[in-house]
Amino acid sequence: MRASRLISLLLLLQSRGSMTATELARELEVSERTVYRDVLALSAAGVPVYADRGRAGGYRLLGGYRTRLTGLSRDEAEALFLAGLPGPAGEMGLADAVASAELKVLAALPPALRDAPARAGQRFHLDVPGWFRETPPPVALPELARAVWGDRVVRVGYRRGDGEVTRRVEPYGLVLKSGIWYLVGRVGDDTRTYRVDRVTAVEVGDERFDRDESFDLAGHWREQAGSFLRSMLRAAVTVRLSPAGLRRLRHLVDAPFVYDEVVAAAGKPDGQGWVVASLPVESVPVAYHQLLGLGPEVEVLDPPELRQLFVEAAGRFAALYR
């Protein structure tokens, strides 16, 4: 613990030049008396740290005592501070590790590049969760992240629609999608995906598993996400769309590939510019709520039950606005 604090103190002085005992105590979350003892310990170890007396004084290192990352361009240095995700890292219990790593990188940068984190932070910000959703991180996330880092087998309790199950999982990775965390892992010979907010219990044991080094988490996720979306589209409806309706359809379908396929397979426009297209959907009720957003820019041709729902909706609209 003390060794880590001594390194942090040294790196703070390297990155900021001069700091008072009060400032160091606040940054390190210790007393000023502890800072005095730590400075003496660094001096005894041969680190050239000395104190400037007076009201504007403080501790500093003798000039030239630092290590630097050489060969970095400004673009590369700024990119380093864009690579981390402070919010998700904090949710996984890694906030202190990220802050410590950034401090070490900052201390090793040449003086001309010391403004890299400020420039990056002022220009780019990643807000991961979707709109209209403010959910706390899943309780099980830090333990699962620890198991992922350590390649340790876990036993998880998982809540499903038909109750709760227990699974032995080899956790290969964690994925953050639209503010929701997912665990990707091996269960027997299968690779499965679990929503972390549905994990009710986690037991991280001492047993380790042999990771398949050829497993590509990003590639697996892309493939599974596409397959999942397609598996949901179990039905199809035939619609007639105005030019405006065809443009607005892009914002109503859940999967981007659906819109591209609809446009590619659409018939030729008629005299008014309307086109007939087949639209893959999850179900008739879901299609009703999606297409209702197009208002008079869409006409349902098939199936008859969906067309009847629109007939009834049109009647209610006419009664409301008569």
WOVEN-V452067 format. One record per pair of residues at least 12 apart in sequence whose ideal C-beta (glycine too) atoms are under 6 Angstrom apart, sorted by the first residue. I is the first residue (numbers start at 1). J is the second residue. Records with the same first field share a line. If there is no record, write none. Layout:
# WOVEN-V452067
I=J + J
This chain:
# WOVEN-V452067
5=28
6=38
9=38
11=103 + 104 + 107
12=27
13=61
14=66 + 107
15=106 + 107
18=58 + 60
19=58 + 59
20=58
21=35
48=62 + 65
49=61
67=108
68=108 + 110
69=108 + 109
77=113 + 116
78=116 + 119 + 120
80=105
81=116 + 117 + 120
82=120 + 124
84=98
88=176
91=137 + 141
92=141 + 145
93=142
128=179
129=179
130=178 + 179
133=179
138=181 + 196 + 197
140=196 + 199 + 202
141=181 + 196
143=202 + 204
144=183
147=171 + 204
148=171 + 174
151=208 + 209 + 211
152=204 + 208
153=170 + 205 + 207 + 209
154=169 + 171 + 202 + 204
155=168 + 203
156=169 + 199 + 202
157=200 + 201
158=194 + 198 + 199
159=198 + 200
167=187
169=185 + 187
170=185 + 186 + 209
171=185
172=184 + 185 + 215
173=217
175=221
181=196
182=195
183=196
229=255
232=282
233=280
235=281 + 283
236=278 + 280
237=279 + 281 + 287 + 306
238=278 + 301 + 302
239=279 + 298 + 300
240=274 + 276 + 299 + 301
241=275 + 298
242=274 + 297
243=273
244=297
245=294 + 297 + 298
248=294
252=290 + 293
258=280
262=277 + 279
284=305 + 306
288=309
